[in-house]
């Protein structure tokens, strides 16, 4: 006999992906005639365990075509399961298929809280990430002491250490909120529905991850009135604003730590043990030695156990609720791995109390469903913490597919995400190709590795490399815009900006050098996603139709509406026969009965007759 189980097959697992608590789910191993070893099992057991607990087993019922068991999981958590047919273990292999061969890996199952919801307005949208100092400048800027205001928009960001060996990150090009306000129509033309802003609160550095005052817009960016004006116009255009919440650490030059005494109104924790902020931080030897983020002294780490700090963040007049009342759409949480589960749970409660439809996205670089950080299994997706995460696994898989021409990692990553994540999280995933922390996608796909920052600062793509890179970026963007989740464009990627790692990926938006063909391609993808096939890409089920080493064809379906996407990153040609007339949206061509997939091509189709 052959035995078939695949956790993505509804005939084998009645609910795809994670499940709500207290809902029945059926597991079914299908028995098929044939097989090489003539093995025919008489019994089958379902083996499972809640993470960290002993494995239990339940006998499965013999049914006409195999073995079946229906269970109801009342306890929220991460479970692992496998099967035993007679004495042989049957576990998870590639693409979620079952296999008798060792190692006997388990499938996993998240059981999340009943009632867990994620914001519908996020689904089917398009996100755009802005590094505020480098997007657009409008009007004059106020500059304070110890900061350098650059007059050369687009110049090389300062990256070399000073005489003390420190990179100060204190050069500013003057991008501001009024600049974003003026460019909102440009973003609307890209069909953007969500803007994610890197930190905008007062801080010493240009990246502003060293918060100085959570309740104050950085004066270099503008005023609270400027912010409110920007949020209102964005809302009128159907665009929501997501702010970056940096709650694991502050700056040493902040009103809370106040190492240099620049905040005169009150004593910071570094100035006096009598400071009202003293228990926000952990000192080993007061005041010179304290816990900081990754040992960076300018970023003293927060003691999240502090009731005072929790009230400051979560309270009625706290940071979260204050800015939600200004009309923002939610929060992206910096270094979510560094924030304890109890803190994230309280954060979610506070955010949803103020604005039930607000979005909470966590910075998590791995599979968020089973992440272990600091020796603890995290509970991000159990319904009590995050709505979504940054989709680094998919980013890496897309890049590797584009560069290698091999589909295996991409297919495995897609199947992992669908199998492991709640559907409501899957539809809100922040699908990135680049961010302020990574090399720009055009440089990744068209360039060469550099050995140090001096080389990175002066290395650009040749015309030949740019041509190759542009074609690859377009192919990558098709995947980014059509796979489950929400595509996030890193500012400038849509016009062909280059840049190696920080700070070179944070150069000023080059409004004078727009690659019009790439920009038009992003506009077209946005139009297809949000206007031509909005329901399909909002919550449509993913199904792989065909794949081989270098080509993948998949469907996104909701109800009777479906889109078909093909990406062929190989020299092979393929022919697909079908009934009816289909529209291919990128080329505008109508197809009747047959699709020719050429080498190194891609497309998005739906049936029109």
Secondary structure, DSSP 8 states (H G I E B T S, - for coil): -EEE-BTT-TTTBSS-S-EETT-EEEEEEEEES--SS----S-EEEEEEETTS--EEEE-EEETTEEEEEEE--S-EEEEEEEEETTEEEEE-GGGBEESSSS---EEEEEE-TT----GGGTT-EEEEE-GGGT---S-----TT-EE-SSTT-----S--TTS-----EE----HHHHHHTHHHHHHTT--EEEE---EEESSSS--SEEEEEEE-TTT--HHHHHHHHHHHHHTT-EEEEEE--SB--SSSTTT-TT----SS--TTT-TTSTTGGGS-EEETTTEE-BGGG-TTSBB--TT-HHHHHHHHSTTSHHHHHHTTT--EEEETTGGGS-HHHHHHHHHHHHHH-TT-EEEE---S-TTS-EETTEE--TTSSSS-SEEB-HHHHHHHHHHHHH---HHHHHHHHHHHHHS-HHHHTT-EEES--TTS--HHHHHHS---SSHHHHHT----HHHHHHHHHHHHHHHHHHHHSSSEEEEETTGGGT----STTGGG----TT---HHHHHHHHHHHHIIIIISHHHHHH-EEEEEEE-SSEEEEEEEETTEEEEEEEE-SS--EEEEEEEEEEETTT--EEEEEEEE-TTEEEEEEE--
